Amino acid sequence: MATSANAMVARATLSRPALGARRLPARASRGRARAAAAFPVGTVVETAMCCRRRLALGGVRASGRGARVAAGASSDDIEPPARDYTGQLRMPVEVEEKPVVLPAMLFPMEEVLLPGSTQVLHLYEARFLALLDEVTAKTGGLFAHLTFHPPSADEQGLKINQVASLVRVEEIIREDVGAKVVIVGESRVVMQDIVESDPYVRARFTAVPTMGAAGTLAYTPSDDEMAEVEALTEFIDGAVNDIVTLVDRLLTDADANANANGAADDGSETSDGSKITPDDLWDISGVADEVEWGHAEVGNLRRAMAWVDGPNITLDDLFDKSLPLEMDAAEWQASPASSERAEHSELQLAERLSFACLQVAPSSTEGDLRRLVSCRNVAMSTSHGLMDRLKLGQILLDEQRRALRAKVALKSAFGGETSSGEDMDGGVGGGEGR
């Protein structure tokens, strides 16, 4: 039985992440994994034909100035409204499909992993260790991260979301029991059919087309749409920089105050006795030690922004290789993606940014996390395009920035280490949301 979104966010607010870990909570995986392995093959949410029609038009889909709440949804659910295209729509050229059979792991839909996000898995069951063996020996360290809808009382099996994340294994830490695996979302894939479900899921996937230099094969945006993309990406870049600065300010001030009050083990010093710097707050090295018997999202905005500038890794890259392909032999494993700056067009950078900006903010409330989950599921859908995702990112980041400014201002007013000359936004400039 899938755990509800409410239960998930309740755990998130109770868990205390390590420095640098802005994460959703660790989840026990045993019962969920068993349920996921037992789903009937036919219970797929969308048909492949419907998905292909959406892919043809889903590149730069323009959204309105605001976002609406979907019919029948809670106030935390966001559904961007559509508006008329102003660019050039054309029939796409015939593109050869490049299906690849991949192992897949299933997670509840509130735990969708977007491109640019990072997760730690503690694998200990024999079948999932066998999945890991296949991933490292045959698929270049790549597998699919599928999500499913909570089953209702009158349904048999699970409803699987057809659009999934292609994830890359970044690190494997062998344990006395099992292994801890750090994975990074790289791009989206579409499940065409399930090959087998025992002992773990293996399915046939194709890549969701990514943005080209001038749009998609089916659509070229107009000058007005390109100007709006540029304005939205500039807003998001500014908001991300503000949030990173506010988080540094909020957490370093908290450490300084705790240290001044004589707290002995407040985490304000590293193991060698040196003071923690803002860079330390975003460092997730060693965070896998905190994940036991489950999994947890451990990424953050700074890491995700580094991913934006990294190389583009899609399923087509794997199709073009001679399989089986060992993980150590894959070119995308030669160096960490975050350390390699790739050349991307303006639209390609905007597409990567539209996923990477949807990260968990520190001190998020239950409502904040529900809203983030809703935004992420919209972002994964092929029914929505680049403009929809950028608009959601703008709304979400502006809310996160306002909340962090308020927290910094409260610390300033009630015993923080701020100087009297700083204003209520915590010393961070930037205009209000558009």
N, C-alpha and C positions, 0 to 999 in steps of 0.2 A: 504494500500500500504506500502510495507516495505521500511524503510529508507535505503539508500545506504551506503556501507562501507565508501565511501568518506565523506558523511555527518556525519557519526558517528565519524570518526577520527578528522574531523574538530572541532566538539564540544569538543572532548577530549582535544585538545590543547588549547582551550579557557577556559575550566573550571579550577578553582583553588581548588584542593583538600585540605582537612584539613590535619593537621599534622598526619602522619601515614597512610593516605589514598592514596594509589597509585592506582588510579582507572580509569576505563573507565567511560564515562559520564553517568549521570542520563538520563533515557529515559522516555518520556511520554508514557504511556501504553494504553490509552483509545482506540484510533483508531486501533492500532495494535492488541489489544486483540479481538476487534470485528471482524476484518478480520480473525484472527486465528480460531475463533469459527465456521466459515462458510465454512471450507474446505470440499470437498467431501471425503468420506471414502477411495476411491480407489487411491488417489493420493499419494502413498508412493514411495519413491525414489528407494529402492531396495526390492526385494522379500525376504521372510524369507528363502527360500531354498538357494539362493545365499549367504546370510549372514551366514548361518550355514556352508557352505563350507569354507568360509573365516575364520571363527572362529576356524576350525580344524587345520589350519596352521599358524594362526596369532600370535603365541607366541613370539619366538625369531627370527624374520625375520631380516636377516643381511642386512645392507646397505653399500654402497660404501663409499669411503673416503670423497666425497663431496656431495653436493646436487644440483639437477638441477631444472631449471624452467620448470613447466609443459607446455606442448604444448598449445598454444593459451592463456596462462595466462600472467599476467603482471609480471614485474621484482620483485614484492613483493611476489609473490607466490612461495613456495618452495615445491618440490616433490622429496623425497629421491629415488635414483635409487635402484633397487633390485640387489642382487648378489647371487651366488650359496650358497646353504646350505652346511655346513660341519659337522653338527651334525647328530643325528640319527632320521630319520623320520619314523613313524610307524602309522598304522591305530589306531585311538583312540578307546578306549573301549566305549561301549554303555553307555551313561550318561542320566539319567532320567531328562527330562526337568521339570523345576519347575516354571510354569507361575504364575504370580501374577497380578491382576488388580489394577492399580494405577491411581490416578488423575494425570493430566499433565498440565503444562503451556508451552505455545509456545513463542519463541523468534526468531528474525532474526538470520541467521546463523553466522553473525559477532559477536554475543553476546553469543556464545557457552561458557558454564561454565564447565571447566575441573575438574576432581577430584583434590581436594586440594585447589580449588579457593573458594572465599567467595563473596556473593552478598547480598545486601539489597533490599527488595521489599516493596513498599508501596501499600498495597492492600486496595481498598476502594469500588470497585464495588461489588454488592450483590453476584454475581456468584463466584467471587474469594474469598470472605469471606466464602461462602459455601464450596468452595474447601478447605480452611484452616480448617474449622470445621471437614471435613472428614479426613484430614491428621492428625489432633491432636486426633481424637476419634477412628480412625479405622486402620491406617497404620503405627502407631508408629512414626509419625513425618517424614515419608519418602514420596517423590513424584518424578515424572519424569520431567526433564528439557529438553524439545524438542526444536529443531531448524527447521526453514523452509527456503527454497530458495526464493529469490525475485520473485514474479510472473511476467511472461511476458505478453505482450498485448494480445497474442492469446491463453492464457491458462486460464482454469477455476479452481478456487480454489488454494490451496497451495501445493507445493511439500514438504513433510516432510522428514527430515533425520531420517532414521530408528534407528540409534544408538543415544542414549540419555544419559544424566547424571542422575544417582540416587542421589538426593540431600536430605540432612537431615536438618530439621528445628532446628536451634541452639538456637534461641531466638525469642520471640514474644513480641512486645511492643504495647500495645493497645493505640489507639489515639482517639481523639474526633471524627474523621472521619476515620474509618477503622483501620488498624493495620500495623505496620512495622515489617517485618519478616527477620531475618538474616538466610541465608541458606548456607550450605557448600556442595560442590560436594564430593561424596564419592567413586563412582565407575561407570562403564558403564553398560547400559542395552540395550536390543534390543526390539523394538516394533514389536509384532507379528500381532496384529490386533486392530482395534479401536472398543471399546464396545459402546460408545456413545459420542456425541459432544455437547450436550445441557443439562444443562446450561454451563458446562465446559467439557473439554476432559477427558475421562477415557479410558484407553487402556490396553491391555494385554501385559506384558513385561516378558522377561527372562533375566537372568544375562549373561553378557559377561564373559567367564571364566577368572579368574585371574591367575597370575603366581604361580606355585607351587615351592617347594624347589629345584627341579631338572629340571624345565622347565614346559611344558604343557603336557596334556595327549597325544598330537600328536607329540611332538618334544622334544628331549633332546639336548641341545647345546653341541658343541664340546669344548675341552679344549681351543682351539684358540678363539672361540667365547666367552667363559667365561672370558678369559684374556682381550678381547676387552671391554666387559661389565664393568669389573673392572676398566680399564683405563678410560673409558668414565665417570663412576660415580665419580672417583677421580677428574677428570677435572671439572665436574660440581660442586662438593662440594667446590673445591678451588675457582672457579669462583663466586659461590654464596657468599662465605665469603668475597671475594674481593669487590663485588658489595655492600654488606651490609655496609662494612667499608667505601667505597667511598661515599655512600649515607649519612651516618652519618657525614662524613667530609664535604660534600658539603652543607648540610642543616644546620648543626650547625655553620659552618663558615658564612653562609648567615645570620643566626639569630644574630650572634655576630657582624657582620659588621653593620647590620641594627640598633642594639641596640647602637653601638658606635656612629652612626650618628644621634642618638636622635629620632629614630622612636618610637612613643608611643605605638601603638597597632600592633606590628609586629608579635605577637604570640610567642615571645621569653621567656615569663613567663607563668606559669600555673596560675589557678584561685587563688591559695593561695600565689602567689608571688614568688614561687621557680623557679629556672632556669630549662629550658627544657633540658633533657638529651637525648642521642641517643635512649634509650629505649622508651622515649615518642614519638619519631618520628615514631615508628612502631606500636604504640598502636592504635587499631581501636575501642576501647570502646567509645561509644557515637557518633560514626560516623553516625549512623542511623538518628540522628537529622538533618543531611544535606540533606537527601533524601526526597523530597516532590513530590507527585503525579507521581511517576514513579519508576525506579529502577536503581541501580548502582553497579558495581563491586567495592569492597572495600578491597580486600585482598592484601597481599604483600609477598615478598620472605621469610621474617622471619617467618611469620605465616604459610606459606605453608610448610616450612621445618619442623616446629613442627608437622604438619599434617602427614608428611612422617613417623614419628616414632609412630604415633597413631594406634589404632586398625583398622583392615580391615572390612568395613561394605559393604555387598553386598546384592542383592535382595534375594539370597538364605537364608540369615539370617531371612528375613521377612517371606519367604515361610514356614520355619520350626516352626514358631510361630502359636499359635491359634489366628485366626483373628475373630472379630476385636480386635486390639491392641491399647490401648490408649498410647499417646505419653509419658506420665509420667511413664508408666509401662515398656517401652522399655529399655533393658539393655544398649543400646548405648547412651541413654540420661542420664544415671546415673551420668556421669562426662564428662566435655569437652574432646573431642578427643585429643586436643592438649596437655592436661595435663597428659595423660596416655601413657606410653611407652610400645608398644607391641613387641613381639618377631617376627621378620621377617627374612627369609633367604636372602642371598645376592641378588638373583634374584627378590624376592618380594620387597625388598627395592629399587632396581634399577627401578622396574616397577612404584612404587609410586613416586620416584624421577623424572621419565621421564615426568610425568604429572605436578607435583608441580613446576618444574623449569620454566615453561612457564608463567611467571607473567609479569604484566605491569611494566616497569621501569620508574622512575621519569624523567620528562622533555622529554618524548618520542615525536618524531615528527610524522607527519601524515604517513610517510613512515614506521616508526618503528611500528606503531600500525597496519597498513595493513599487514606487514610482520608477526607480532605476531598472528593476526587473521588467516592467512594462515597456520602457524605452528600448531595452536590449532585445526583447522579442520582436518589436517592430523593426529594429535595425536588421535582424536576421532574415526577416521575411523578404521574399522576392517581389511582393506586392508593392513595396516601397523602394524608392530610389535614393540617389545621393542627396538631393535637396531635403527630402524628408528627414534623413538621418542628421544632416547638418543642423536643421531647425531644432530637432530634438536635443542635440548637443548644446545648442545655444541656450535653450530653455533650462536644461538641467544644470549646466555649468553656472548660469547666472543665479539660480537658486542656491547652489552650493557656495558660491562666492558671497552672497548676501548673508547666508547662515554663518559662515566663518568670520566675516567682518563683525557680525553681532557678537560672536563669542570672544573675539580679540578685544572688542570694545568693552565687554563686561569685565574681562581680566584687567584691562587698563583702569576701569573705574573702581574695581574692588581688589586692589592689592597687587596688580600686575607690575611688571618691570618697565612699563612704557613711560616715556617722558611726557611732560605736560604739553609740549608743542605739537604732538601728533594728533591727527584728527580721528574721527570715529571709524574710519575704514581700516584702521590698523596700520596706517602708514603706507598703504598700497593704493596707487592711483587707478584710474580707469573709470569709464563712464558707466551709466546704468544700462540695463538690458535693453535691447532694441525691440 
